[in-house]
Amino acid sequence: MSAPAEPRDIRPLAGKRVVLGVTGSIAAYKAADLCSKLRQAGATVEVVMTAAAAQFVTPLTFQSLTANAVVSDMFLAAEAEAHVEVARRADALVIAPATADCIANLAHGQTPDMVTLTALATTAPVLVAPAMDSQMWAHPATRANVETLESRGVTFVGPASGRLASGRTGAGRLVEPVHILGALRAMLGKQQGDFAGRKVVVSAGGTQEPLDPVRFVGNRSTGKMGFAIAEAARDRGAAVTIVTGPVALETPYGVARVDVSTVAEMLEALTAATLDSDALVMSAAPADFRPESPAGQKMKKAPGQETMTVTLVKNPDILASLPAGGVRVGFAAETHDLAKHAVEKLASKRLDFIVANDVTAAGSGFGTDTNQVTLFHAGGTVEELPIMTKYAVAHAILDRVKALLQ
């Protein structure tokens, strides 16, 4: 048994330098939150602003958040040719919010400010998050400008629909910072990730087998591990589909989601999704048994009734039934005899390796943000990993999948 360390910084933007361009929209206040989230994700952030943006949020705000100087006027910048130097350092340029005026200037190669100067000078991928009135967004000139930029490889996220600064409702709201961050991670993954061009299918959550219209047989799975795997695979460039039982989790940006309730529904969805997949990571916790005859109406207790007998029948084994999937990874959530049960499942489900964890251990059970797992490989190798965040565990799993794909 080996216990390799997982020392690398697994924050999704660790080692990346992101230039954040802020233009003159009331939504500029959200850029401060985005700036903070970029730092938390591990990025080094440099901010360039238009003069109009500085009327809404001061450069000092962003300087405090980034610990870097903010450039809003190339003639007053401390660095010579600041627009060129900032552009050269960038791994990505994010313009959020991007006004209609900014988008028009970008489309026509005009550079009246530091944001458009930087955009014209950079070779890094560009992500644009528009914010404007719905009539401006719908105007043919804006639509043509967006199409022009998309044809040049610029990625857009949003805008969202909702209440606008004018009080009207429509498309034009800046999407929330968490979605901009997700779009950035997805964009960088597709361009630079080691899973670019690969399709990964992930299952997550528990199933709910109905007893009657209001009750079901289920388990305590929250889906957090599966969603972390989907997010990590997306960050590494994969096209990701997640098939999930009922969970209270938001879909990661750029991940295709299929919602199911029962084992039969999960098997059907996974059969379709894995026809052309490169890898399947089965982290869901499907019910082993289901009620034989679910009641058509809510079951009521009779006067004096003290017990109820429900006959359960075996559900199909999803992994054993799936004919395809590519590299196949399973999970074994156990409470005892971890190695014994994991090795048995490894063979019976035709897996390349299985991820086993003791759900009774501290920090390793359902609903936690961390996990401690042991990997049992088909070739007999056993790897015991330290306790890590579920996102870090996801990358450890994907590292092994990548080796098998190669």
PATISE-355733 format. One record per residue (C-alpha): residue number from 0; x negated, y negated, z. Coordinates in steps of 0.1 Angstrom, whole numbers, always signed. Last residue first. Example, Ala and Ser with C-alpha at 12.3 -4.5 7.8 and 13.67 -1.06 7.14 Angstrom:
<rs>
R   i    c1    c2    c3
R   1  -137   +11   +71
R   0  -123   +45   +78
</rs>
This chain:
<rs>
R   i    c1    c2    c3
R 405   +29   -78  -220
R 404   +65   -73  -209
R 403   +53   -53  -179
R 402   +29   -81  -168
R 401   +57  -106  -172
R 400   +81   -85  -150
R 399   +54   -84  -123
R 398   +50  -122  -124
R 397   +88  -125  -125
R 396   +91  -107   -91
R 395   +65  -130   -75
R 394   +83  -160   -90
R 393  +116  -149   -74
R 392   +99  -143   -41
R 391   +88  -179   -42
R 390  +123  -191   -49
R 389  +135  -169   -21
R 388  +112  -187    +2
R 387   +84  -165   +15
R 386   +78  -137   +41
R 385   +47  -118   +31
R 384   +48   -93    +3
R 383   +43   -55    +7
R 382   +33   -40   -26
R 381   +37    -2   -33
R 380   +22   +14   -64
R 379   +37   +48   -74
R 378   +39   +43  -112
R 377   +76   +35  -110
R 376   +68    +5   -87
R 375   +80    -1   -51
R 374   +79   -38   -42
R 373   +84   -47    -5
R 372  +103   -78    +4
R 371  +104  -105   +30
R 370  +130  -132   +22
R 369  +136  -168   +29
R 368  +166  -192   +24
R 367  +189  -169   +45
R 366  +224  -161   +36
R 365  +221  -123   +38
R 364  +190  -111   +57
R 363  +153  -116   +55
R 362  +145  -144   +79
R 361  +146  -121  +109
R 360  +149   -85   +99
R 359  +183   -68   +97
R 358  +184   -71   +59
R 357  +154   -49   +55
R 356  +141   -56   +20
R 355  +134   -36   -11
R 354  +126   -49   -46
R 353  +126   -20   -71
R 352  +102   -14  -100
R 351  +104    -2  -136
R 350  +138   +12  -129
R 349  +156   +43  -142
R 348  +185   +41  -117
R 347  +180   +75  -101
R 346  +142   +71  -100
R 345  +139   +38   -82
R 344  +170   +45   -62
R 343  +153   +74   -44
R 342  +121   +54   -39
R 341  +141   +25   -23
R 340  +160   +48    +1
R 339  +129   +65   +14
R 338  +109   +33   +17
R 337  +136   +14   +37
R 336  +145   +41   +61
R 335  +168   +17   +79
R 334  +190   -14   +74
R 333  +186   -16   +36
R 332  +190   -41    +8
R 331  +176   -22   -22
R 330  +171   -43   -54
R 329  +166   -33   -90
R 328  +143   -44  -118
R 327  +146   -31  -154
R 326  +123   -43  -181
R 325  +144   -43  -213
R 324  +181   -43  -204
R 323  +197   -13  -222
R 322  +219   +17  -216
R 321  +236    +4  -184
R 320  +253   +32  -165
R 319  +225   +39  -140
R 318  +223    +2  -132
R 317  +260    -2  -127
R 316  +267   +30  -107
R 315  +304   +35  -112
R 314  +326   +30   -82
R 313  +334   +58   -58
R 312  +369   +62   -45
R 311  +383   +48   -12
R 310  +415   +60    +5
R 309  +429   +35   +30
R 308  +444   +46   +63
R 307  +460   +20   +86
R 306  +462   +22  +123
R 305  +483    +8  +152
R 304  +518    +4  +136
R 303  +544    -5  +163
R 302  +565   -25  +139
R 301  +551   -21  +104
R 300  +521   -40   +92
R 299  +525   -58   +59
R 298  +505   -51   +28
R 297  +505   -81    +4
R 296  +520   -69   -29
R 295  +508   -48   -58
R 294  +489   -25   -34
R 293  +455   -13   -46
R 292  +454   +24   -52
R 291  +420   +41   -49
R 290  +404   +13   -29
R 289  +369    +7   -41
R 288  +335   +22   -33
R 287  +298   +14   -38
R 286  +305   -23   -37
R 285  +281   -43   -59
R 284  +253   -61   -42
R 283  +237   -82   -70
R 282  +199   -84   -74
R 281  +198   -66  -107
R 280  +170   -82  -125
R 279  +173   -74  -162
R 278  +145   -81  -187
R 277  +140   -87  -224
R 276  +177   -90  -231
R 275  +194   -81  -264
R 274  +222   -58  -254
R 273  +218   -69  -218
R 272  +246   -95  -217
R 271  +273   -72  -231
R 270  +266   -43  -207
R 269  +262   -69  -179
R 268  +297   -83  -184
R 267  +313   -49  -186
R 266  +295   -36  -155
R 265  +303   -67  -136
R 264  +340   -64  -145
R 263  +341   -28  -134
R 262  +322   -37  -102
R 261  +348   -63   -93
R 260  +350  -101   -92
R 259  +332  -115  -122
R 258  +319  -149  -131
R 257  +296  -153  -161
R 256  +270  -181  -160
R 255  +246  -194  -186
R 254  +217  -212  -170
R 253  +207  -247  -183
R 252  +212  -264  -149
R 251  +214  -240  -121
R 250  +251  -230  -114
R 249  +263  -242   -80
R 248  +266  -217   -53
R 247  +297  -207   -32
R 246  +297  -171   -44
R 245  +323  -147   -60
R 244  +303  -121   -80
R 243  +277  -132  -105
R 242  +264  -125  -139
R 241  +236  -148  -145
R 240  +223  -154  -181
R 239  +189  -170  -186
R 238  +171  -181  -217
R 237  +136  -180  -203
R 236  +112  -210  -201
R 235   +95  -205  -168
R 234  +118  -229  -150
R 233  +148  -209  -163
R 232  +132  -177  -149
R 231  +128  -195  -115
R 230  +164  -207  -115
R 229  +178  -173  -124
R 228  +156  -157   -97
R 227  +168  -182   -71
R 226  +204  -176   -81
R 225  +199  -139   -76
R 224  +184  -144   -41
R 223  +211  -168   -30
R 222  +240  -146   -41
R 221  +257  -148    -7
R 220  +259  -111    +0
R 219  +280  -103   +31
R 218  +300   -74   +17
R 217  +333   -66    +0
R 216  +366   -47    +2
R 215  +395   -70    -6
R 214  +425   -87    +8
R 213  +450  -112    -7
R 212  +465   -95   -38
R 211  +461   -60   -22
R 210  +432   -38   -14
R 209  +411   -55   -40
R 208  +374   -47   -47
R 207  +354   -79   -42
R 206  +318   -78   -56
R 205  +287   -91   -39
R 204  +264  -118   -52
R 203  +240  -119   -81
R 202  +231  -103  -114
R 201  +202  -116  -136
R 200  +197  -114  -173
R 199  +164  -127  -188
R 198  +160  -136  -224
R 197  +125  -144  -236
R 196  +115  -171  -261
R 195   +96  -191  -234
R 194   +89  -168  -205
R 193   +53  -181  -200
R 192   +66  -217  -197
R 191   +52  -247  -217
R 190   +79  -260  -240
R 189  +110  -241  -228
R 188   +98  -244  -192
R 187   +92  -282  -195
R 186  +127  -287  -208
R 185  +143  -265  -181
R 184  +125  -283  -153
R 183  +135  -317  -167
R 182  +171  -306  -171
R 181  +171  -294  -135
R 180  +157  -326  -123
R 179  +183  -346  -143
R 178  +210  -323  -128
R 177  +197  -330   -92
R 176  +196  -367  -100
R 175  +234  -368  -107
R 174  +244  -376  -143
R 173  +245  -413  -152
R 172  +280  -422  -159
R 171  +290  -429  -196
R 170  +320  -408  -204
R 169  +353  -422  -192
R 168  +371  -439  -164
R 167  +374  -476  -160
R 166  +364  -495  -129
R 165  +338  -515  -148
R 164  +310  -496  -129
R 163  +323  -464  -144
R 162  +346  -437  -128
R 161  +341  -403  -143
R 160  +325  -385  -172
R 159  +288  -375  -172
R 158  +262  -387  -196
R 157  +245  -364  -198
R 156  +210  -349  -203
R 155  +193  -358  -235
R 154  +161  -342  -249
R 153  +140  -360  -275
R 152  +127  -337  -302
R 151  +127  -361  -332
R 150  +161  -349  -344
R 149  +174  -356  -309
R 148  +162  -392  -312
R 147  +180  -397  -345
R 146  +212  -381  -332
R 145  +211  -404  -302
R 144  +207  -435  -324
R 143  +235  -424  -346
R 142  +258  -419  -316
R 141  +248  -453  -302
R 140  +256  -470  -336
R 139  +289  -451  -339
R 138  +301  -465  -306
R 137  +312  -438  -281
R 136  +285  -446  -256
R 135  +292  -483  -258
R 134  +329  -477  -253
R 133  +322  -454  -223
R 132  +302  -481  -206
R 131  +265  -472  -200
R 130  +242  -447  -185
R 129  +220  -423  -206
R 128  +196  -397  -192
R 127  +167  -393  -216
R 126  +140  -366  -214
R 125  +108  -370  -233
R 124   +81  -344  -240
R 123   +46  -357  -237
R 122   +29  -373  -268
R 121   +32  -407  -252
R 120   +26  -441  -268
R 119   +61  -448  -281
R 118   +77  -438  -249
R 117   +52  -460  -229
R 116   +60  -491  -249
R 115   +97  -483  -246
R 114   +96  -482  -208
R 113   +71  -511  -206
R 112   +93  -535  -225
R 111  +101  -550  -259
R 110   +89  -519  -278
R 109  +108  -511  -310
R 108  +105  -477  -326
R 107  +140  -478  -341
R 106  +154  -449  -321
R 105  +136  -459  -289
R 104  +149  -495  -292
R 103  +185  -483  -297
R 102  +182  -459  -267
R 101  +169  -488  -245
R 100  +197  -511  -256
R  99  +223  -484  -249
R  98  +208  -481  -214
R  97  +187  -453  -202
R  96  +190  -446  -164
R  95  +168  -426  -162
R  94  +141  -423  -187
R  93  +120  -392  -180
R  92   +85  -389  -195
R  91   +68  -356  -192
R  90   +32  -343  -186
R  89   +21  -379  -185
R  88   -15  -391  -182
R  87   -17  -403  -218
R  86   +15  -424  -215
R  85    +2  -441  -183
R  84   -30  -449  -201
R  83   -13  -463  -232
R  82   +13  -484  -213
R  81   -14  -496  -189
R  80   -36  -510  -217
R  79   -60  -523  -190
R  78   -49  -513  -155
R  77   -40  -539  -130
R  76    -8  -546  -148
R  75    +3  -583  -154
R  74    +2  -582  -192
R  73   +18  -548  -193
R  72   +48  -560  -173
R  71   +70  -536  -153
R  70   +42  -513  -140
R  69   +47  -497  -105
R  68   +16  -489   -85
R  67   +15  -454   -70
R  66   +25  -442   -35
R  65   +55  -427   -52
R  64   +84  -436   -29
R  63   +69  -468   -16
R  62   +59  -479   -51
R  61   +94  -471   -62
R  60  +111  -494   -37
R  59   +84  -520   -42
R  58   +94  -522   -78
R  57  +127  -537   -67
R  56  +160  -521   -77
R  55  +188  -539   -96
R  54  +170  -570  -109
R  53  +139  -549  -114
R  52  +158  -529  -140
R  51  +162  -560  -161
R  50  +125  -566  -162
R  49  +120  -531  -175
R  48  +104  -505  -153
R  47   +75  -480  -154
R  46   +72  -455  -125
R  45   +44  -430  -119
R  44   +53  -397  -102
R  43   +30  -369   -91
R  42   +53  -339   -91
R  41   +57  -313   -63
R  40   +95  -308   -63
R  39   +97  -331   -33
R  38   +81  -358   -54
R  37  +106  -354   -81
R  36  +134  -354   -56
R  35  +122  -388   -42
R  34  +121  -403   -77
R  33  +155  -390   -85
R  32  +168  -407   -53
R  31  +152  -440   -64
R  30  +166  -435   -99
R  29  +201  -434   -85
R  28  +198  -471   -77
R  27  +192  -477  -114
R  26  +229  -468  -120
R  25  +236  -505  -122
R  24  +217  -504  -154
R  23  +186  -522  -165
R  22  +160  -496  -174
R  21  +139  -472  -153
R  20  +112  -450  -169
R  19   +99  -422  -147
R  18   +65  -408  -157
R  17   +60  -373  -144
R  16   +26  -358  -136
R  15   +29  -321  -131
R  14    +7  -301  -107
R  13   +36  -287   -87
R  12   +69  -293  -106
R  11   +88  -262   -95
R  10   +72  -260   -60
R   9   +54  -226   -62
R   8   +21  -238   -49
R   7    -1  -208   -53
R   6   -11  -186   -24
R   5   +10  -155   -29
R   4   -13  -131   -10
R   3   -14   -95   -21
R   2    -4   -68    +5
R   1   -13   -34    -9
R   0    +0    +0    +0
</rs>
